[in-house]
Amino acid sequence: MPTPHLMFGDQLGSTFLPDEADAPIIMIEARSVFRRRRFHRAKAHLVLSAMRHRAAELGDRVRYVRAETYREGLREAVPDGRFTVRHPTSYAALRLVRSFPGATVLPARGFLVPHEDFRAWADEHDAGRLRQEDFYRWVRREHDLLLDGDHPAGGRWNHDHDNREPPPKGTRVLNAPKPYRPGEDDIDEQVRHDLNTWEAEESVRFVGRDGPRLFPATRQEAQAALRRFVQHRLTAFGPYEDAVLAHDPVMSHSLLSASLNLGLLDPADCVEQAEDAWRQGQVPINSAEGFIRQVAGWREYVWQLYWYFGDDYRHRNALRHHAPLPDWFLHLDADAVEARCLSTVLAQVRDTGWTHHIPRLMILGSHALQQGWDPAAVTDWFHRCFVDGYDWVMVPNVIGMSQYADGGRMTTKPYTSGGSYLHKMTDLCSGCAYRPTERTGERACPFTVGYWSFLHRHQARLAKNHRVARSLSGLDRLGDVAEVLRLHSQRGDSPP
């Protein structure tokens, strides 16, 4: 008999199937996942819907086990402990499958670069300076992505300079076609019924709101979303990639991260379709390159660093931040927050389980960094509250990028700013009770106050970092720094 093959809930595409065409498939729905941690309701719905849709597609080939834990489910499905599985996406899952002597872990799928190729590349570089831009160029060359011979298409490797436009003045929404939205079916109805039952009868609690489902749960839906993005939305993606509009949280972003991270889309298909659209003259080079950099550059980089840095990386806390997350943040209580930027973005997370990368990094993450919240707790929050959040995604993104908790091993500077940056790149300062240029008084912007307080708190550590030298010199010229620090301390972790 062929060896059974385990498919985790984020390995749902055909590329994760075993090499043996007739091997039976095992899928396990473990209730303990939702008991242990308080996930966003929309995320729980999406994952369960995607798993059950995939099981329905596989038909009699799959044994779908509902159990309290993964271990109990595996013991029920494969009593002799023999099964194959594609390399899991987290250390915890890898430890689980390796605890079964009969388990065979197959090479990872769902990414462009094999682990051994990245390790060979990284070992040739200074381990303390593994920069994303260098890696991105290497991936482009290795996979012949957006190249004209030996040279980058369009004359530059990186068109980020053309992708930093502020939102168009006087507009509430970007004039872009709407994204693909799936319809719900009987499986979604049953998932919602089960989630309601678990909350009513058991020790399962969620945060956020659920419904209607906004993200694909099948490969067919995911492919439709990819086609719509490339054909109708990619053109406007590049210029406004870093901009934020209060009434248009999606703007021209792809919304494909959840589908990629569930295994419903292959990254090679995504970048190839984007490049084809540029070569056919349908989209500008900065939009095609910007999207390809997100998928083939940053996503691959984060995946590889998760494994290269090791499991202990999640515990890094170079800045020694230990403050707990306040209740309003944990509960996504946007109404408790007066600062319009924080309130708006927190409401988007509450309602959809998603925001794009700038609100994540420069509003939510930046505020956490300025307040000195514990980076491990911040990582856990991002993992639980975002539909595309998984351990491998959030550990490098939050520990390394957002919270600078590794002391600069992944990025060259802390990513935080005062209110002036938010005023330039968003429309969120309009109508706010605070003023981005004010750092003292009742109308002092929480981000401006927090930014200078953060620099003051860590000026000794950052003194040799050339990328923040100019800001540190500005700190020395502040005549009201004592008042800024007093105001920051007074506000503390309460809603600013």
N, C-alpha and C positions, 0 to 999 in steps of 0.2 A: 504494500500500500504506500502511496506517496506520503511524505512527511507533511503534517499539517503546518499551515503558515499563519502567524499572528499578524494582524494589521491593527496598529494603534489608530486612535481617532483623528490624528493629524497625518495619517499616511493613507489617504483614501483614493488617490489616483491609480491608474493602471500601472504606472511605473513602479509602484510599490508591491505589485503582485510577485509571487514566486516564479522562478524560471520553469518549474514543472507546471504545465498547463492544466493538469487535472488534480493538482494538490488542493485539498480542502482548505477553506479559509476560516479563521477564528477571529471573531470580534467580541470584545468584552465591554459592557457598559457597567462601570463600577460606581455605585452610589457613594462610596466613601470619599471620592473626589470632591463631591459637593458638601459633604458633612465637615470636612477638615477646613475648608476655606470658603469665604463668602464671595463667590463669583458674581459678576454682572449677570443679571437674568437673561439679557439678550445673547450673551456669549454662551451660557449654558444651553439656551434654545438652539443656537446655530450649530454647536458641536453635536448635540444629540440628533438634530434634524439631519445633518450631513451624514452621520454614522448610520442612521436608520434608512436614509435614502440609498446609501451605498449597499447596505445589506439587502435591500429590496432589489437592487440591480443585479447583485450576485446570485440571488435566488437560492436554489437548493445547494449550491456550492458552499455557502457560508453557514457556520454555526454561530449564532448570535446569542451570547450568554449574558444574562443580567445577574450580577452578583454584588455582594457588599464590597469586595475588594478585587483588584486585578489578580492577586495571588489565588484567591478562592476561585475566581473564574477560570484561571488557567488550569488549576487542579481538576476542576469539573470537566473542562473541555479536552484536556490531554492528561489523563491519569498517569501515563508513563513519563511525562515531562519532556517528551521529544517534540520539538517544533522548530521552525525557522522563523526569522523575523528580520526585516530590514533594520539597519542601525537606528535605534530610537533617537529622538530629538532632545532628550534630557538625560542628565546623569542619573536621576532617580529611576527612570525607566530602564536605562542600561543596566543599573545594578540589579533591578528586579529580574530581567530576563537572564542575566548571567548567574543568578542564584539557582537557576534550574540547570543541572548538569547536562541535560539532553538538548539544551537550546543551541541553535546555530545562528550567530549574528552575521547577516549578509551585509555587503557594503551599503553605505548610505545612498539614498536617492533623493531627488527633489532639489538638487543644487548643481551648479555648473562645475565646481572644482572638487575633486576627490580629496579626502583628508590628507593622504600621503603626498599629493602634489603641493598642497598648501604648506605642509610641514617642511618639505624640501625647499620651497621658496623662502619661508620664514627663516629657516636655519642658515640661509645664505645672507640674510640681512642682520642688522643689529637688533637683537631681541628686544631691546628697550625702545626701539624706534620703528615699529611696524606701522607705517603710515598708509592710510586708506588710498590715497592718490597713487602711490607706487604700486600697490596691489591691483588697483583698478586698471591701470595701464597694462600690467602684466596679464590680467584676465582678458582684456581686449585683444592683445596680441595672440594669446594662446587659443582663443576662440574665433579669431578673425572677425571681431565685432566692430562695425563702424570704422573700417579701415579702407584707405585707398592705397593699395600696395603696402609699403612699410610705414605709411604716414596716416595720422588720424584724419578721418573725413572732416571736411570743413576747416582744416588747418590747425585745429587746437584739440588737445585731449579733453579739455574741460571747458564747457561754456557756461559755467556757473555765474560768471560776471554778467551775462545777459539774462539770468534767471532770478534777479533780485528786485524786480520792479515793485514798488508799492501799489496798493490797490488803486484802480482808476478813481480820480477825484469825482465826487458828486454821485457815485453809484452805490446802491445798496447790495446789488448782486452782480456777479460777473456774467457777461452775456455769453454763456456757454450752453450747449445742449445738455439736457438732463442726463444723469447717469442711468445705466441699466438698473432696474429694480425687479427682483423676482416676485412671482406670485406664490402664495401659500397653498398647501394641499392638505389632504387628510393626515399625512404624517405630521405636519406642523401642528395641526389641531390636537393630535394625540400627545405630542411633546408638551404643548402648553397645558393640556389637562394633567399630565403627569407632574409637571413642575408645580402646578397649583396644589395637587394632592400632597406632594412631598413637603411643601411649605406648611400646609394645614395640619398634617398628621405627624410629621417627623421633625428631627432637629436639623433641618436644612433651611438656610436663609440666604437670600440674594440681596444685591444692591441694584439700583437702576431699574429701568423699565424695559418691558418686552413687548415688541410687536408694533406694527407688522414686521416680519423678517426683512431686513434690508440687504442682506448679503447672500451670495449664492451658496446653496447646499448640495449642488450636484455639479459634475464636470460640464454638463450641457449648459447649465446656467452660467458657470464661470467662463466658459468659452464665449458665450453671448456677451457677457460683461466686458471681456477683453476686446472683442470686435468693436463694440460700441465705443469704448474708450479710444482705441487707435483710429477709428474712422471718423469720429465726430468730436472728440474732446482733447486729444493729444495736442492739437495745434496750439491751444491757449494754455496748455499746461506749463510750458517753460517760463515765459515771462513772469507769471504770477505765482510761481512755485512756493515762494516764501511769504506771500501776502496773506492777510487774514481779513475776512469780512464777517461782521456779526450775524448778518441775515443770510449768509451763503457759506456755511461751514465746509461744504464739499468743493465749491469753486470748480476747477477743472482737474481735480485729482482723480487718480485711477480707481480707488476703492478696491484694488485687487490684492492687497496684502493678506486679507483673511483667506481668500481662495488659495493663494500661494502657500500659506502656512498650514492649511488643511490638506495640502497635496493635490488639490483639484486642478491646479494649473502648473505647468512645467515652466520654469524660468526661461529656458531656451526658447520656447514658443513666444513668450512675452517680448523678449529683446529682439527676436528675429522679425516679428510683425512690426515693431516700432521702426527698425532699420529699413524694412521694405517700404513702409509708408514714406520715409524721408527720401529714399532713392527714387520713388515714383513721383516725387514733388508734391506730396499731399500735406506734409508737415515741415516746419522749419527745423534746421539742424539743432538749435538750442533746446527745442522741446523733445526731439528724439533722443539726443544725448543725455538730457537731464533725466528722462525716465530710465534709460539704459543704465545710467550711473546709479540710480536707486536700486535697481534689480541686480545687475551684474557687479556693481561696485559695493554699495553699502550693505545690502542684504547678505551677499556672499561673505563679506568681510566680518560682519557680526557673527554669522554662523561659524566661521572658522576660528575666530578668536575665542568663542565660547569654549571650544574644545582645546585649543592650543594653550590658553591661560590656565586651565584646570579648574576643578570644582571649588577649590578654596578661593578663587577669585571673587565669588559672590560675597565674601566676608570682608573685602577690603574696605577700609574706612580711613583713608589717609588724612582727611580733614577733621577726624574725630567728632563727627556729628552724631548726636545721640538723642535729640529731642523726639518725642513721640508725635505721630500724626494726629492732628486734632480731629475731633468727632465730625465737624462739618465737612472735612475733606474725606474722611473714611466713609461717610454716609452719602456723599455726593449731594450735600445740602446746598445747592446753589443759591437758594433764597436767603441763606444766612450770611452771604458775602456781599459786601457793599462795593468793592472794586469791580467795575464793569467787566474788565477783561477776565478776571478769575471767575466771576459769576457766570458769564456767558459760556466760557469753555467748560466749566464744571457741569453746566446744564446740558451741553452737547454730549458729554460723556454719560451723564445720567440717562439721557433720552435715547442714545444710539450705541453707546459703547465704542465710540470712535471720534477722533479728531485727527487732523493731519499733523505732519511732523513739527511745524512751527509752534502751534499751541502746546503740543506735548513738551517740546524742548524749552521754548522761550517764555512760556507762561506757567504751566504746571510744574515742570522740572526746575525752572529758574526760581520760582517761589520756594519750592522745597529746599533748594540749595541755599538760598538767602536766609531761610529760617533755621537752617541747621538740623533738618529732620534726619532721622536715622536712614542711611541709604538702603539698608536691607529692607526696611519697612516700605520705603518708597518703591523699591523694585517689586515687592510683593503686590502693592496697590496697582501698579501699572499692569502687572501680569493678570490680576483678577478682573480688572475693570475695563480692559480693552478686548474687543472681539478677536483681534489679531495677535494678542499677547500670549507668548509661550516662554518657558524658562530660557531657552536659547536666545530668544529675541530680547528679552528684557534685562537679563543680567549684564551683557556688555553695553546695551543702550543706556541703561540707567546708572549702573556702577561706574562705567568708564566715561560715557559721553555726557550724560545729564548731570550727574552728581560729582564728577571728578574725584570719585572715592578711591581711584587707583593712583592718584597723584600724578597723572599725566602719562601713564603707560599707553593709553589708547588714543588720547587727543592731546593737542599741544597747549590747550588753555581751558579754563572753566567757561562753560557756556551760560553766561548770565548777563543781564543788562539792566540799565535803568529804564525809566518810563519813556525816555526820548526815542529809543528804538521801537518800542511798541506803538508810540504815536506816529512814527514814520511808516511802519509796515502794516498797520492795522487801522480800522476805524473804531476801535474799541474804547478809545479815550473820549470820544464825543459823548456827551451826556453823562460822564462819570462824575462822581462827587469829588474826585481827586484830580490834581493837575500834574501832568508828567514832569514839568520843569521845576516843581516845588518839592523841596526836601525837608522843610520844617513847617510847623503850623498844622492846623486842622485839615487843610487840603493837600498835605504832602502825599505824593504818590507812594504807595507801599513798595513798588519796585525800585523807585529812585532811592528811597530810604534804605531798602534792603540791599541794594547794590553797593552803596558806599559803606554800609555796615559790614557787608561781607568782605570787601576789600580791606577794610581796617582790621577786621578780625584775623585775616590771613595774610597780611602784608609781608610778614617775615618769610613765610613759606613761598610766596609768589615773587619775592624780590628779584630773583634771577630769571624769571620767565619774561623773555623779551616781548611776548605777545600781549602782556598786560602792563608793560613798563609805563606806557603813556597814561593809563588809567591810574596807576599808583602815584605817578607824579602829580596828577590832578587831585588826588586825595590829600597830598601834602599842602596843596594850596587852598583847601577848604577852610574857611574861617569859622564855620558853624558845625564842625564835625562832632563836637561834644553834644550839641543839641540833636543832631541826627542820630547819634548812638542812643541818647536818652529816649527819643521817640520810638526807635526800633525796639528797644527793651520794653518800653511801656506797652506797645501793641502786642508784642510777643506772638503767640500762636493763635490768638483770637482772630476772628474774621476781620481783615483790614478794611 
